[in-house]
Amino acid sequence: MAGSAHLEDDDRDSHPDDWVLLAQWCGFPGGTVFWTIRRQDLAERRFDRVEVQMHANP
């Protein structure tokens, strides 16, 4: 799964409430993919800064 390979300095200092869920996909057994973005980036339409996370529970 592709996503940001690193966190930028301002991302490390952000609060969890600064982030929103853009999309969630449960497309395979035991796995879920989440796309999140900071609220400010969403307001500025900075979709190049979306973070992608995958959680799997085999």
C-alpha positions as CSV (number, residue, x, y, z in Angstrom):
1,M,0.0,0.0,0.0
2,A,1.4,3.4,-0.9
3,G,1.4,6.3,1.4
4,S,3.7,8.9,2.9
5,A,7.0,7.4,3.8
6,H,7.8,10.0,6.5
7,L,6.2,12.5,8.8
8,E,7.1,16.1,8.3
9,D,8.1,18.2,11.4
10,D,4.7,19.9,11.6
11,D,2.9,16.5,11.5
12,R,4.8,15.3,14.5
13,D,3.6,18.2,16.6
14,S,0.0,18.0,15.5
15,H,-2.8,16.9,17.8
16,P,-5.0,13.9,17.0
17,D,-8.0,16.2,16.8
18,D,-6.3,18.0,13.8
19,W,-6.8,14.9,11.7
20,V,-10.0,13.6,9.9
21,L,-10.8,10.4,8.2
22,L,-11.2,10.7,4.4
23,A,-12.0,7.1,3.5
24,Q,-11.9,3.6,5.0
25,W,-11.8,0.4,3.0
26,C,-12.5,-3.1,4.3
27,G,-11.8,-4.9,1.1
28,F,-10.1,-8.1,2.3
29,P,-10.5,-10.4,5.3
30,G,-9.0,-9.1,8.5
31,G,-7.7,-5.9,6.9
32,T,-8.7,-2.3,6.8
33,V,-7.1,0.7,5.0
34,F,-7.5,4.2,6.3
35,W,-6.9,7.5,4.5
36,T,-6.5,10.5,6.8
37,I,-5.7,14.2,6.4
38,R,-5.1,17.2,8.6
39,R,-8.1,19.5,8.7
40,Q,-6.0,22.5,7.5
41,D,-4.7,20.5,4.5
42,L,-8.3,19.5,3.7
43,A,-9.4,23.1,3.8
44,E,-6.6,24.0,1.5
45,R,-7.3,20.9,-0.7
46,R,-3.7,19.6,-0.2
47,F,-4.5,16.0,-1.0
48,D,-0.8,15.4,-1.7
49,R,-0.4,15.2,2.1
50,V,-2.9,12.4,2.8
51,E,-1.6,9.7,5.1
52,V,-2.4,6.0,4.3
53,Q,-2.5,3.3,7.0
54,M,-3.3,-0.4,6.8
55,H,-4.3,-2.5,9.7
56,A,-4.5,-6.3,9.4
57,N,-5.6,-8.9,11.9
58,P,-5.0,-12.3,10.4
